[in-house]
Amino acid sequence: MEINTTSKFEKTVEANTFGTVIHAVLEKMYKPMENNEINSDVLKGYISNIQHLLLKQFKKYYSNSELKFGKNLLIFEVASNYIYNFLQWDIITLKKPICIAKC
């Protein structure tokens, strides 16, 4: 008789969880601006909030809350970088305020 030693829970953040978390953070940032104008100042304000929002979403979607060590810390930092770069790209390319959906 063999005992299955694999855990039902992720030991490190899997790719699908990583994507879900990043999407959830971006949605939290951009959804409130739906039907409103977006300008670069609004997006710049989100930069200081990335880590907080990211941690909150990781806790929601990832069963193991240990993100301060090892691979999970690296994954957290990469996710933070992706979101930062996404916001920076929008800030740089946004020449004038735009609308999301209808304004």
Secondary structure by P-SEA (a helix, b strand, c coil): ccccccccccccccaaaaaaaaaaaaaaaccccccccccaaaaaaaccaaaaaaaaaaaaccccccccccaaaaaaaaaaaaaaaaaaaaaaacccccccccc
